[in-house]
Amino acid sequence: MKILIVEKNQKFAQELTSYIKTLPLETEIIHMLSMSKAIQKIHKQNFDLLIIDILLCENDDWLFLDKKLTLNTQIIYLTSCEDSITLSRAIQTEPLAYLMKPFNKTELHAFLQIVNYKITQMQEIYKLDNIYHFNMKQKKLYKKDVLIKLSIKEQNLLKILIEREGNIVLFEEIETLWEYPPKPSTLRTMIYRLREKLEHKFIITVPNEGLKLKREK
């Protein structure tokens, strides 16, 4: 689990780090003194969890936390703040939790276990790009965190294309998604609808052969 602690009080940050290191979790922890330094670091690598002193966040920081983080990055705010405006702005970033200072060890342990569980679940996630991702186990497509409704055949086709990424899936194989061979118009309609739900990205037609998936890097 990669954790970034954003806290200007170095002694408190060290106490937090030392406690996390005692837990039966594999962790990599980095400490930053300011949000500006933290954002620079986040641009260079992904983190599973941000633990942030809420009072270090300013206007541009809220926008970054709200819009620019990857889907699987969780946030825990450290706070002694009772300012309703600040708390309201923080809520919009959909944090995992708030921890009052000084932090409660039992609560922090529980939240870290939740993050660890989410990491395990995310291993089933296939990212088509920074917006679309597909849960291979549940066969569910999401645009950011919004579920995109797929038919069963659309689910199965997308799963096959992902499993064979970069390789051609023949039209004959796609037709086996039906109990009996479908009409050409039925096949075309299903493929078109799936493409439409993906904003006509990722799925490439190989003329007279089949389809293949090209993930955006």
C-alpha positions in Angstrom: 0.0 0.0 0.0 1.5 3.3 -1.1 0.7 6.1 1.4 1.4 9.8 1.1 1.1 11.8 4.4 0.7 15.6 4.0 1.4 17.2 7.4 3.5 20.2 8.3 4.1 18.9 11.9 7.0 16.6 11.4 6.8 15.1 14.9 3.1 14.2 14.4 3.8 12.8 10.9 6.6 10.6 12.4 4.2 9.3 15.1 1.7 8.5 12.3 4.3 6.7 10.2 5.7 4.8 13.1 2.3 3.5 14.1 1.4 2.4 10.6 4.7 0.5 10.3 3.7 -1.5 13.4 0.6 -2.9 11.6 0.6 -6.2 9.6 0.4 -4.4 6.3 2.9 -3.9 3.5 3.3 -0.2 3.3 5.4 2.4 1.6 5.1 5.8 3.2 6.2 9.2 2.0 5.8 12.4 4.0 5.3 15.9 2.5 5.1 19.2 4.4 2.8 21.0 2.0 0.1 20.3 -0.6 2.1 22.0 -3.4 4.9 19.5 -2.8 2.4 16.6 -2.5 0.8 17.4 -5.8 4.1 17.4 -7.5 4.8 14.0 -6.1 1.3 12.7 -7.1 1.9 13.8 -10.7 5.0 11.5 -10.7 3.5 8.4 -9.1 0.2 6.9 -7.9 -0.7 6.5 -4.3 -3.4 4.2 -2.7 -4.0 6.5 0.2 -3.5 10.2 1.0 -3.5 11.2 4.6 -3.9 15.0 4.6 -4.1 17.8 7.2 -7.3 19.4 6.1 -5.9 22.9 7.0 -3.2 22.6 4.4 -5.7 22.6 1.5 -6.4 25.8 -0.4 -8.7 26.5 -3.4 -6.6 25.0 -6.1 -5.8 22.0 -3.9 -9.5 21.2 -3.5 -10.0 21.3 -7.3 -7.1 18.8 -7.7 -8.4 16.4 -5.1 -11.8 16.6 -6.6 -11.0 16.1 -10.2 -7.4 14.8 -10.8 -6.9 11.8 -8.6 -7.1 8.3 -9.9 -10.2 6.4 -9.1 -8.6 4.1 -6.6 -6.9 6.8 -4.5 -8.5 7.1 -1.1 -8.3 10.2 1.1 -8.3 10.4 4.9 -8.3 14.0 6.3 -6.6 14.8 9.6 -8.5 17.6 11.3 -9.1 19.6 14.3 -11.1 21.9 12.1 -14.7 22.9 12.9 -15.0 25.3 10.0 -18.2 24.3 8.2 -17.1 25.8 4.9 -13.8 23.8 4.9 -15.6 20.6 5.9 -18.2 21.1 3.2 -15.5 21.5 0.6 -13.7 18.4 1.8 -16.9 16.4 1.6 -17.1 17.1 -2.1 -13.8 15.1 -2.6 -15.5 12.0 -1.2 -12.9 11.1 1.4 -12.8 7.7 3.0 -12.8 9.2 6.5 -11.9 12.0 8.9 -9.5 11.5 11.8 -9.5 14.0 14.6 -6.1 15.0 16.0 -4.6 13.3 17.9 -5.5 10.3 15.8 -7.3 7.3 17.2 -5.2 4.2 16.5 -8.1 1.8 16.4 -10.0 4.0 13.9 -6.9 4.4 11.7 -6.2 0.7 11.7 -9.8 0.0 10.6 -9.6 2.6 7.7 -6.3 1.1 6.5 -7.9 -2.3 6.4 -10.6 -0.8 4.2 -8.1 0.7 1.9 -6.2 -2.6 1.7 -9.4 -4.4 0.9 -10.2 -1.9 -1.9 -6.7 -2.4 -3.3 -7.4 -6.2 -3.5 -10.7 -5.5 -5.3 -9.1 -3.1 -7.7 -6.8 -5.9 -8.9 -9.9 -7.1 -10.7 -10.2 -3.7 -12.5 -9.1 -3.2 -16.1 -8.4 0.4 -16.9 -9.3 1.3 -20.5 -8.0 4.8 -19.9 -8.2 7.3 -17.1 -12.0 7.5 -17.4 -13.3 4.1 -18.3 -12.7 0.9 -16.3 -14.2 -2.6 -16.3 -14.5 -4.9 -13.4 -13.6 -8.3 -14.9 -15.1 -10.3 -12.1 -18.4 -8.5 -12.0 -18.4 -7.6 -15.7 -19.4 -4.0 -14.9 -18.3 -1.0 -16.9 -17.7 2.4 -15.1 -17.2 5.9 -16.5 -15.2 7.4 -13.6 -17.4 6.1 -10.7 -20.7 5.9 -12.7 -22.0 2.5 -13.7 -22.7 2.2 -17.4 -25.4 -0.3 -18.0 -24.5 -3.1 -20.4 -26.5 -6.0 -21.7 -25.3 -9.5 -20.9 -23.9 -9.9 -24.5 -22.2 -6.5 -24.3 -20.6 -7.5 -21.0 -19.4 -10.8 -22.4 -18.0 -9.2 -25.6 -16.1 -6.5 -23.7 -14.6 -9.2 -21.4 -13.5 -11.3 -24.3 -11.9 -8.3 -26.1 -10.1 -7.3 -22.9 -8.8 -10.8 -22.3 -7.5 -10.8 -25.9 -6.3 -7.3 -26.0 -4.5 -6.4 -29.2 -5.6 -9.6 -30.9 -8.4 -10.2 -33.3 -11.6 -11.7 -31.9 -13.3 -13.3 -35.0 -16.9 -12.4 -35.9 -17.6 -16.2 -35.8 -16.5 -16.3 -32.2 -18.6 -13.2 -31.3 -21.6 -14.9 -32.8 -21.4 -17.7 -30.2 -22.6 -15.2 -27.6 -26.1 -16.1 -29.1 -27.7 -19.5 -28.8 -28.2 -19.4 -32.6 -26.2 -17.4 -35.1 -27.7 -13.9 -35.1 -28.7 -11.9 -38.1 -25.9 -9.6 -39.4 -28.0 -6.6 -38.4 -28.4 -7.9 -34.8 -24.6 -8.4 -34.5 -23.9 -4.9 -35.9 -26.4 -3.3 -33.6 -24.9 -4.9 -30.5 -21.4 -3.9 -31.5 -22.5 -0.4 -32.3 -24.3 0.0 -28.9 -21.2 -1.1 -27.0 -19.0 1.3 -29.0 -21.5 4.1 -28.3 -21.3 3.4 -24.6 -17.5 3.7 -24.9 -17.8 7.0 -26.9 -16.6 5.0 -30.0 -13.1 4.5 -28.5 -11.1 1.3 -27.9 -12.9 -1.2 -30.2 -11.4 -1.5 -33.7 -12.9 -3.3 -36.6 -10.7 -5.5 -38.7 -12.5 -5.7 -42.0 -14.0 -9.1 -42.9 -12.3 -10.7 -39.8 -13.5 -9.4 -36.4 -12.8 -6.9 -33.6 -9.9 -6.1 -31.4 -9.4 -3.9 -28.4 -6.8 -1.2 -28.2 -6.4 0.4 -24.8 -5.4 4.1 -24.6 -2.1 4.5 -22.8 
